[in-house]
Amino acid sequence: MPNQALLNSALSAHKSGNTALAEQRYLEVINGPENVDLVGAAKQLLGSLYSSLGRYPEAEEHMLASLALQPKQPHVRNNLGVCYKRQGKLQQAMENFNLAISLKPDYLAAYKNLIGLFMNHAMYAQAAEISQIALGVFPQDMALTQQLALAKQGLKHYQEALQLLRELNRLAPEDPSISHNLAVTLRLSNNPTEALKIFERLHAATQTPSYELLQNKGNAHADLGQLEQASECYKQVIKLQPNYVPAHENLTSILWTLGQQSNFVDSFQETIESGLSDVPIQQAYVEALLTAEKPDRALAFLATTSSLLDPEDQQVADFVARCHLARNDTETAIKFHKRACVTRETAVPYWIDYAVTLIVAGEIEQASDILEQLSERAPADQMVLAHLSLCWRMLDDPRARILNNFDLVGEYELPTPPGFSSLAEFNMALNECLTEYHTSEHHPLEQTLRQGTQTQGNLFARENRLLQLLKNSFRGVITRHIKKMQDMPAPYPGFSTERDFDFAASWSVRLRDQGFHTQHIHPMGWFSSAYYVDLPSELESSADDATPNDQGGWIKFGEPNLKCTPPLQAQHIVKPKVGKLILFPSYMWHGTIPFKSAETRTTVVFDVAPSDH
C-alpha cells in the first residue's frame, strides 16, 4: 500500500477509535520509503495518538521528531502543548501553546487550550489577558467571552464578570452553562437570592441535574440560612458523586450546626465503608474529626486505612502530628512534623502547624525562626503574624510591641442610620431582624463560638434595608479608622492603609448563658470587628473598672488559644456597649469572656479586606 494510502488508513482508524491499527499504519509510514512530508505527518499524528493513550514519553518523542523535520507546524505545537498539559508540565505546555499562536495568530484551539491551562492553575490574570487577546481576533466567540468572565470571577472582579455574563445570557438565554455561571457569580458577589432563582429554574428544566448544579444550589440555600434545603442538595450531590469533598464538608458542617453531633460525619463514613472512597475524601474525613476535637478517632482511622498509612506522605504526617498535639503528646507530634516539613518550600500551613507545636512544647526560638522565614514568603499571612506575635512576646523581642500595639484597636459609637430617631431605636429593630437569620441550633463546627448560634452565609448579602443601612454606617467608621492608622507604625510589611477596602465576610453571633468565643484570629481579614447590637442588662450595667470576675461578655486581646509555658494572659480588654463598634487587625488574638445571664448577647461581625480593584 502506498504511503499516502497507509496514512489515510491510519487516520481513518485513529478517528474511529481503532488505536492498534492506527499505530501499526503510522509506524509503517514512518518506517517506509522516506517522504519528509508524509513521515512528518505520521510522526505528529502518532504522537497525538500516544498522548491520548497516556504514553507521554513516546508522544513527546514523535511530535518533537516531526517538528525537527518541519519546524513551523502550529497544530503540532498545540498538540504537544496538550501532551505537556496532561502531564502537569505547566511551563512546557505554555511555551508550546504560545508558539502555536505565534505561528498562527488566528489559532482558536490553541488560545482556548492556553486559557484552560491558566484557569486550571488558578492563574486568572493570565487567563483574562489571553482571553482578551483572543477576543480581539474572534470578537463574536461566546465561549471566549465566557472564559473571560470566569477569569474575572477568579480575580474576584465580580461586577465585570456579571456584566459579561448578563450580556451572554441576553444573547443566549437558553444556554444552561451561561445561566449557571451567572448564578455562581451572583452568589459570589453576595446575591444568593437571585442566584437561587436561576439555580431553581435550571433544576426544574432538567430531569437529571448535574452534581455541580445541586452543589451550587445547596450553597445558595446555605447562604440564606435555609439549612434543611441545603443539606438535601448536598445529600443528592453525594449520591451522584460520592467522592465530591465539598458536598461532604458542607453537609457535615450543617448537620453539626443543626445539633446532630452524633451523626455529623455519617456521609463520610458511609462513602468510606462502601469501598469507593478515594484519598481526598479520607483526608477530608480526618480534617472533620480534628475540627470537631476528636483526635483519637482521627488517629485510629489513620492507623487502619491502607491508603493513608504512608508516614512519609506530608499530608498524612501533618495529620498525625496534629492528632498527637491534641492529645498533648508534643514529642511525637514534633517527630511527625519533621516528616511533613522536609524542605523550605513545603506548604506554609504545614510549617505553621509545626511552629504551633513547638510553641506548645516551649521551643520558642525554633518556632520563631520558622515563622520569620514564613513571613518572608507570606508577609501578610495573618496566621503567621499571630503566632509570630506570641514568640516575640515570650522572647521579649521589641518587635512584639509593634505587632501587639493595642492602639490599633479602635472603639467607635456608630452614627445613627438615617430614618431612625436614635441609635437605640435602630439597634432594637436590627436585633429583631437578626432573629430571623439565626436558624441553627448549635455553634458552627469550624467556628470559635460556644453556647450560641451564628448566621449562615454573608450577612450583608441579605436583601434587607436595616442590614444595608448598617453596612453603610460601618463604611464611614472604617474609613475613619484607616485614616487614624496612617499615623502609626505599620505592624507588618504590606499593612498599607492607602488602599480601598471591601467586606470579605459578615455574620451575626448570638450568645446565650455561659456563651463565649474561644481565643482566635481571622485568617482571611485585614481588619476585623465586633459590633454590639444587644447585650444582657448585667453586661450593659457593669462598671467600666469592673474586676476580672465581673467582666463576663467583655472582649479581650492578646491571649492565645495555645497552652503556652508560662501562660500568656490578655493584654487589653474592652467593655461592650450597645452601639459600639470595635475594629482591630485580623491577626490579633481575641476572644470573649464567658458571661452568666438569662438574656442573649447579639453582635454583628465582619472582616475587611483590601480591595485592589
VOGU-3710 file (C-alpha; in Angstrom, 3 decimals, decimal comma):
1> mpnqallnsa> 0,000/0,000/0,000  1,480/3,427/-0,953  2,498/5,687/1,902  -0,327/8,203/1,312  -2,893/5,406/1,364  -1,301/3,999/4,527  -1,507/7,412/6,179  -5,145/7,813/5,141  -5,925/4,344/6,505  -4,124/5,143/9,781
11> lsahksgnta> -6,013/8,407/10,155  -9,342/6,696/9,490  -8,566/4,022/12,104  -7,460/6,756/14,533  -10,739/8,667/14,120  -12,822/5,504/14,538  -11,035/4,532/17,756  -9,093/1,564/16,369  -5,880/2,678/18,031  -3,974/-0,586/17,475
21> laeqrylevi> -4,475/-0,461/13,690  -3,781/3,285/13,625  -0,488/2,791/15,471  0,517/-0,033/13,111  -0,186/2,004/9,969  1,516/5,150/11,285  4,634/3,117/12,035  4,526/1,600/8,541  4,564/5,105/7,056  7,399/6,189/9,348
31> ngpenvdlvg> 9,479/3,103/8,547  8,573/3,005/4,851  10,099/4,813/1,861  11,275/8,228/3,008  8,954/11,119/2,292  9,568/14,066/4,585  6,016/15,402/4,430  4,315/12,041/4,985  6,787/10,889/7,653  6,445/14,197/9,495
41> aakqllgsly> 2,652/13,929/9,378  2,732/10,313/10,589  5,073/11,168/13,440  2,914/14,013/14,752  -0,301/12,034/14,369  1,219/9,042/16,137  2,453/11,393/18,847  -1,091/12,734/19,260  -2,394/9,149/19,471  0,159/8,237/22,144
51> sslgrypeae> -0,739/11,398/24,083  -4,425/10,408/24,147  -3,399/6,959/25,424  -1,226/8,416/28,202  2,010/7,209/26,589  3,593/10,613/27,054  7,331/9,943/26,523  6,583/8,312/23,159  4,159/11,126/22,328  6,789/13,779/23,006
61> ehmlaslalq> 9,426/11,846/21,045  7,321/11,578/17,888  5,932/15,119/17,930  9,396/16,606/18,516  10,743/14,430/15,686  8,011/15,820/13,414  8,972/19,353/14,407  12,625/18,590/13,702  11,609/17,740/10,119  9,150/20,653/9,748
71> pkqphvrnnl> 9,558/23,299/12,499  6,653/25,581/11,515  3,718/23,348/12,398  1,294/25,235/14,677  -1,027/22,234/15,080  1,881/20,076/16,276  2,890/22,735/18,793  -0,704/22,803/20,016  -0,873/19,004/20,332  2,487/18,933/22,093
81> gvcykrqgkl> 1,154/21,568/24,486  -1,843/19,319/25,211  0,558/16,437/25,896  2,526/18,528/28,387  -0,707/19,853/29,924  -1,918/16,303/30,586  1,337/15,616/32,440  1,049/18,758/34,551  4,097/20,310/32,878  2,883/23,888/33,026
91> qqamenfnla> 5,882/25,717/31,568  6,357/23,403/28,581  2,627/23,426/27,826  2,512/27,215/27,993  5,529/27,587/25,704  4,056/25,307/23,033  0,602/26,902/23,058  2,257/30,310/22,679  4,436/29,002/19,840  1,337/27,644/18,121
101> islkpdylaa> -0,319/31,076/18,366  2,814/32,889/17,156  2,858/30,626/14,077  -0,891/31,011/13,507  -2,318/34,141/15,209  -5,904/33,036/14,493  -5,482/29,552/16,029  -8,640/29,391/18,155  -7,981/25,930/19,651  -4,539/26,993/20,886
111> yknliglfmn> -5,996/30,113/22,510  -8,633/28,038/24,288  -6,090/25,452/25,399  -3,823/28,156/26,818  -6,729/29,834/28,628  -7,832/26,471/30,019  -4,297/25,800/31,228  -4,201/29,090/33,133  -7,672/28,548/34,602  -6,760/25,046/35,786
121> hamyaqaaei> -3,802/26,507/37,685  -5,797/29,457/39,104  -3,678/31,856/37,024  -6,671/34,109/36,467  -4,835/37,282/35,465  -3,028/35,423/32,672  -6,255/33,730/31,601  -8,017/37,092/31,407  -5,172/38,622/29,381  -5,125/35,813/26,798
131> sqialgvfpq> -8,939/35,784/26,628  -8,936/39,491/25,756  -6,237/38,972/23,095  -8,225/36,083/21,587  -11,407/38,162/21,608  -9,545/40,765/19,574  -9,235/38,088/16,885  -12,614/36,408/17,460  -14,834/39,190/18,894  -18,076/37,220/18,499
141> dmaltqqlal> -16,898/33,998/20,137  -19,206/33,451/23,104  -17,057/30,690/24,613  -14,091/33,082/24,813  -16,282/35,755/26,393  -17,472/33,240/28,976  -13,877/32,262/29,732  -13,012/35,926/30,237  -15,943/36,219/32,638  -14,773/33,172/34,607
151> akqglkhyqe> -11,252/34,592/34,770  -12,691/37,858/36,122  -14,682/35,800/38,618  -11,471/34,088/39,713  -9,892/37,518/40,216  -12,952/38,481/42,316  -13,784/41,209/39,813  -17,388/40,175/40,150  -19,068/43,210/38,627  -17,022/42,882/35,429
161> alqllrelnr> -17,801/39,155/35,307  -21,505/39,839/35,847  -21,578/42,423/33,072  -20,102/39,918/30,610  -22,330/37,050/31,742  -25,518/39,110/31,712  -24,812/40,134/28,123  -24,147/36,492/27,157  -27,332/35,492/28,944  -29,245/38,103/26,926
171> lapedpsish> -27,821/36,699/23,676  -28,318/33,048/24,635  -30,959/32,875/27,392  -31,404/29,104/26,990  -27,726/28,230/27,331  -27,535/26,388/30,685  -23,774/26,852/31,151  -24,068/30,632/30,828  -27,021/30,727/33,223  -25,192/28,503/35,695
181> nlavtlrlsn> -22,044/30,625/35,643  -24,142/33,774/36,004  -25,820/32,311/39,094  -22,482/31,248/40,607  -21,073/34,743/40,098  -24,193/36,323/41,582  -23,784/34,196/44,693  -20,068/35,021/44,961  -20,919/38,703/44,638  -23,252/38,403/47,633
191> nptealkife> -26,541/37,964/45,831  -27,647/34,438/46,785  -31,341/35,280/46,377  -31,106/35,995/42,642  -28,619/33,133/42,238  -31,022/30,664/43,833  -33,815/31,666/41,451  -31,602/30,780/38,491  -30,424/27,505/40,048  -34,044/26,504/40,724
201> rlhaatqtps> -35,041/27,326/37,147  -32,156/25,242/35,795  -33,069/22,398/38,162  -36,696/22,439/37,024  -35,617/22,341/33,376  -33,739/19,033/33,642  -34,706/15,580/34,848  -31,108/14,739/35,717  -29,430/17,764/37,305  -25,643/17,708/37,471
211> yellqnkgna> -23,900/17,448/40,807  -22,375/20,899/40,179  -25,849/22,420/39,862  -27,053/20,711/43,039  -23,923/21,749/44,927  -24,246/25,388/43,957  -27,975/25,369/44,668  -27,176/23,981/48,116  -24,603/26,724/48,651  -27,185/29,406/47,852
221> hadlgqleqa> -29,691/27,812/50,261  -26,976/27,722/52,951  -26,105/31,384/52,374  -29,739/32,234/53,007  -29,865/30,166/56,189  -32,130/27,531/54,582  -30,198/24,690/56,161  -32,607/21,803/55,638  -32,910/22,577/51,921  -29,134/22,945/51,653
231> secykqvikl> -28,476/19,607/53,345  -30,890/17,837/50,965  -28,989/19,268/48,000  -25,666/18,092/49,411  -27,074/14,603/50,027  -28,152/14,422/46,372  -24,674/15,534/45,292  -23,105/12,714/47,315  -25,427/10,152/45,699  -24,289/11,321/42,266
241> qpnyvpahen> -20,634/11,903/43,151  -19,709/10,022/46,361  -16,153/11,389/46,444  -17,025/15,046/45,970  -15,345/16,542/49,026  -17,115/19,971/49,204  -20,548/18,308/49,488  -19,397/16,155/52,408  -17,728/19,122/54,112  -20,787/21,340/53,739
251> ltsilwtlgq> -23,217/18,622/54,843  -21,055/17,803/57,857  -20,941/21,458/58,881  -24,713/21,894/58,539  -25,565/18,721/60,482  -23,284/19,850/63,304  -24,884/23,293/63,283  -28,337/21,710/63,434  -27,310/19,904/66,607  -26,756/16,473/65,034
261> qsnfvdsfqe> -23,334/15,856/66,581  -23,918/12,098/66,810  -24,194/11,632/63,046  -22,498/14,677/61,540  -19,828/12,595/59,725  -22,168/9,830/58,553  -21,783/10,744/54,872  -18,007/10,350/55,119  -18,304/7,032/56,927  -20,878/5,610/54,507
271> tiesglsdvp> -18,751/6,517/51,494  -15,616/5,067/53,076  -17,393/1,871/54,164  -18,735/1,422/50,627  -15,176/0,792/49,465  -15,499/3,515/46,842  -13,712/6,316/48,677  -10,532/7,912/47,404  -7,699/9,520/49,342  -9,070/13,136/49,261
281> iqqayveall> -12,359/12,033/50,855  -10,469/10,122/53,532  -8,293/13,153/54,241  -11,366/15,400/54,457  -12,882/12,941/56,962  -9,778/13,204/59,137  -9,916/17,004/58,917  -13,560/16,983/60,031  -12,718/14,800/63,045  -9,826/17,064/64,040
291> taekpdrala> -12,002/20,174/63,682  -14,568/18,522/65,951  -11,789/17,847/68,506  -11,892/14,084/68,083  -8,170/13,268/67,688  -8,450/9,695/68,956  -10,982/8,801/66,261  -8,868/10,545/63,632  -5,704/8,734/64,714  -7,451/5,364/64,803
301> flattsslld> -8,765/5,898/61,282  -5,323/6,939/60,002  -3,736/3,841/61,572  -6,128/1,416/59,885  -6,564/2,950/56,424  -4,172/1,404/53,922  -4,197/4,375/51,531  -3,208/6,711/54,378  -0,563/4,569/56,051  2,478/6,111/54,333
311> pedqqvadfv> 4,177/8,044/57,167  6,360/9,903/54,667  3,343/11,484/52,974  3,366/15,154/54,031  -0,389/15,455/54,469  -0,596/12,230/56,489  2,388/13,226/58,625  0,781/16,606/59,352  -2,498/14,913/60,316  -0,742/12,520/62,682
321> archlarndt> 1,261/15,367/64,225  -1,900/17,409/64,852  -3,614/14,387/66,405  -0,752/13,917/68,845  -0,663/17,632/69,685  -4,380/17,461/70,507  -3,525/14,592/72,857  -0,779/16,750/74,485  1,994/14,493/73,134  4,269/17,180/71,689
331> etaikfhkra> 7,304/14,873/71,413  5,558/12,526/68,986  3,908/15,458/67,217  7,309/17,052/66,526  8,604/13,779/65,086  5,805/13,745/62,519  6,044/17,474/61,813  9,633/16,878/60,737  8,345/14,356/58,201  5,781/16,825/56,905
341> cvtretavpy> 8,209/19,758/56,655  11,032/18,322/54,576  12,097/21,450/52,673  11,783/25,217/52,976  9,374/25,072/50,019  6,958/22,855/51,985  3,457/24,363/52,048  3,057/27,227/54,533  0,203/25,570/56,531  2,393/22,562/57,381
351> widyavtliv> 5,151/24,843/58,677  2,626/26,841/60,716  1,359/23,613/62,290  4,959/22,715/63,153  5,567/26,130/64,712  2,382/25,831/66,793  3,552/22,531/68,261  6,986/23,989/69,002  5,364/26,896/70,868  3,327/24,488/72,990
361> ageieqasdi> 6,481/22,424/73,592  8,351/25,522/74,782  10,750/25,568/71,804  10,098/29,244/71,240  13,294/30,249/69,440  12,930/27,434/66,915  9,283/28,327/66,360  10,246/31,975/65,894  12,901/31,052/63,303  10,353/29,071/61,306
371> leqlserapa> 7,745/31,826/61,447  10,217/34,556/60,484  11,165/32,536/57,406  7,494/32,069/56,588  6,884/35,805/56,946  9,384/36,370/54,132  7,374/34,030/51,898  3,957/35,312/53,023  4,386/38,722/54,694  0,639/39,328/55,144
381> dqmvlahlsl> -0,323/35,834/56,296  -2,431/36,520/59,381  -1,773/33,065/60,909  1,988/33,564/60,630  1,733/37,038/62,176  -0,493/35,828/65,019  1,947/33,124/66,100  4,983/35,308/65,492  3,470/37,849/67,899  3,431/35,139/70,599
391> cwrmlddpra> 7,022/34,080/70,008  8,354/37,631/70,080  6,343/38,352/73,201  7,752/35,305/75,023  11,280/36,125/73,830  10,843/39,766/74,944  11,628/40,840/71,392  10,853/44,562/70,893  9,107/43,719/67,626  6,292/42,204/69,700
401> rilnnfdlvg> 5,268/45,682/70,819  4,798/46,709/67,179  2,602/43,724/66,361  0,771/43,847/69,695  0,137/47,577/69,518  -3,329/47,916/71,009  -3,597/51,489/69,787  -4,523/49,685/66,556  -7,753/48,650/68,293  -10,407/51,293/67,674
411> eyelptppgf> -13,639/51,862/69,635  -16,367/53,874/67,950  -20,016/54,702/68,509  -21,901/54,017/65,306  -23,627/57,053/63,779  -27,413/56,723/63,843  -28,533/55,464/60,414  -30,994/57,703/58,519  -34,657/57,157/59,248  -34,211/56,496/62,988
421> sslaefnmal> -34,524/58,928/65,868  -31,754/57,266/67,856  -29,143/54,534/67,658  -31,034/52,648/70,374  -34,162/52,560/68,186  -32,121/51,282/65,230  -30,448/48,546/67,283  -33,788/47,333/68,652  -35,117/46,957/65,102  -31,860/45,348/63,955
431> neclteyhts> -31,895/42,830/66,792  -35,418/41,768/65,892  -34,395/41,465/62,240  -31,389/39,277/63,067  -33,583/36,806/64,938  -34,986/35,712/61,564  -31,499/34,699/60,405  -30,406/32,727/63,468  -31,880/29,466/62,189  -29,402/26,937/63,635
441> ehhpleqtlr> -29,411/25,082/66,926  -25,702/24,821/67,632  -22,494/26,700/67,008  -20,825/26,024/63,628  -18,332/23,156/63,512  -15,408/25,237/62,284  -16,088/28,401/64,315  -14,960/29,635/67,717  -18,201/30,497/69,477  -19,610/28,277/72,207
451> qgtqtqgnlf> -23,152/28,256/73,648  -24,683/30,216/70,828  -25,525/30,434/67,147  -24,143/32,108/64,047  -25,916/33,179/60,874  -25,117/31,439/57,593  -23,541/32,990/54,531  -22,655/36,629/54,037  -24,981/38,688/56,217  -24,591/41,818/54,111
461> arenrllqll> -25,783/39,878/51,051  -29,293/39,790/52,521  -31,886/41,940/50,807  -32,724/43,816/53,978  -32,888/47,586/54,419  -31,612/47,542/58,017  -28,541/45,497/57,095  -27,708/47,782/54,196  -28,051/50,837/56,458  -25,744/49,128/58,949
471> knsfrgvitr> -23,213/48,300/56,242  -23,165/51,893/55,005  -22,655/53,193/58,551  -19,794/50,757/59,041  -18,108/52,048/55,883  -17,854/55,545/57,285  -16,375/54,354/60,580  -13,882/52,034/58,849  -12,692/54,911/56,679  -12,102/56,993/59,822
481> hikkmqdmpa> -10,236/54,121/61,476  -7,981/53,519/58,476  -7,139/57,223/58,346  -6,258/57,104/62,042  -3,930/54,124/61,402  -1,894/56,120/58,865  -0,026/57,884/61,673  1,001/54,631/63,402  3,923/52,296/62,627  2,811/49,563/60,208
491> pypgfsterd> 2,728/46,294/62,186  3,897/44,245/59,190  5,058/44,784/55,588  2,067/45,265/53,338  -0,109/46,796/56,077  -0,737/49,797/53,892  -3,676/51,975/54,828  -3,557/53,792/51,494  -5,910/51,405/49,753  -9,588/50,780/49,224
501> fdfaaswsvr> -11,388/48,099/51,191  -14,344/45,799/50,959  -16,234/43,431/53,249  -14,717/39,971/52,869  -17,287/38,304/55,124  -20,062/39,273/57,537  -22,226/37,408/60,030  -24,106/37,713/63,298  -23,420/35,843/66,550  -25,936/35,345/69,336
511> lrdqgfhtqh> -24,516/34,016/72,610  -26,654/32,711/75,462  -25,916/31,913/79,128  -22,288/30,767/79,585  -21,583/31,756/75,996  -18,167/32,896/74,823  -15,686/32,890/71,959  -12,523/30,855/72,230  -9,317/32,795/71,551  -8,828/33,107/67,804
521> ihpmgwfssa> -7,820/35,281/64,865  -9,382/35,962/61,449  -7,011/34,489/58,835  -8,842/35,924/55,811  -9,088/39,510/57,028  -7,092/42,731/57,208  -9,250/44,403/59,857  -11,887/42,541/61,852  -14,661/43,735/64,112  -17,344/43,337/66,732
531> yyvdlpsele> -20,483/45,476/66,748  -22,781/45,186/69,767  -26,458/45,101/68,792  -27,955/43,824/72,041  -26,497/42,961/75,449  -27,812/41,356/78,630  -28,687/44,004/81,185  -25,957/42,658/83,506  -23,288/43,399/80,863  -24,714/46,780/79,926
541> ssaddatpnd> -24,688/47,953/83,550  -21,248/46,625/84,525  -18,757/49,245/85,695  -16,013/50,459/83,387  -13,452/49,476/86,032  -15,069/46,109/86,827  -12,853/43,460/88,385  -11,982/40,402/86,269  -14,745/38,429/87,979  -17,294/40,960/86,698
551> qggwikfgep> -16,043/41,221/83,110  -18,232/38,484/81,660  -19,063/39,188/77,999  -16,134/41,589/77,549  -13,736/41,133/74,615  -10,072/40,508/75,420  -6,968/40,744/73,247  -3,555/39,090/73,392  -4,434/35,736/74,958  -3,818/32,830/72,531
561> nlkctpplqa> -5,661/29,534/72,231  -2,410/27,631/72,873  -1,112/26,126/76,089  1,977/28,287/76,423  4,520/27,983/79,236  4,185/30,243/81,106  0,550/31,012/80,142  0,063/34,262/78,243  -2,660/36,453/79,706  -4,805/39,012/77,910
571> qhivkpkvgk> -3,081/42,372/77,441  -6,084/44,515/76,510  -9,763/44,215/77,498  -12,684/46,224/76,129  -16,109/46,599/77,705  -19,013/46,023/75,290  -21,721/48,606/74,833  -24,779/48,573/72,610  -23,957/50,672/69,548  -20,165/50,286/69,950
581> lilfpsymwh> -18,052/49,100/67,001  -14,603/47,677/67,738  -12,073/47,423/64,895  -8,732/45,616/65,173  -6,077/43,954/62,984  -7,212/40,474/61,962  -4,036/38,773/63,248  -4,667/39,884/66,839  -5,686/37,147/69,257  -9,089/37,877/70,760
591> gtipfksaet> -11,982/36,136/72,463  -14,978/36,701/74,695  -15,080/36,117/78,447  -17,989/33,768/79,368  -20,966/35,510/80,934  -23,963/34,476/83,044  -27,392/35,727/82,049  -30,853/34,588/81,050  -30,639/37,157/78,223  -28,685/36,881/74,975
601> rttvvfdvap> -25,767/38,866/73,595  -26,039/39,724/69,893  -23,257/41,067/67,702  -22,587/41,694/64,037  -19,097/40,766/62,909  -17,284/41,384/59,638  -13,851/41,117/58,085  -12,448/43,915/55,964  -10,048/43,030/53,158  -8,028/45,316/50,892
611> sdh> -9,676/45,943/47,554  -7,033/46,419/44,906  -9,532/46,676/42,105
//
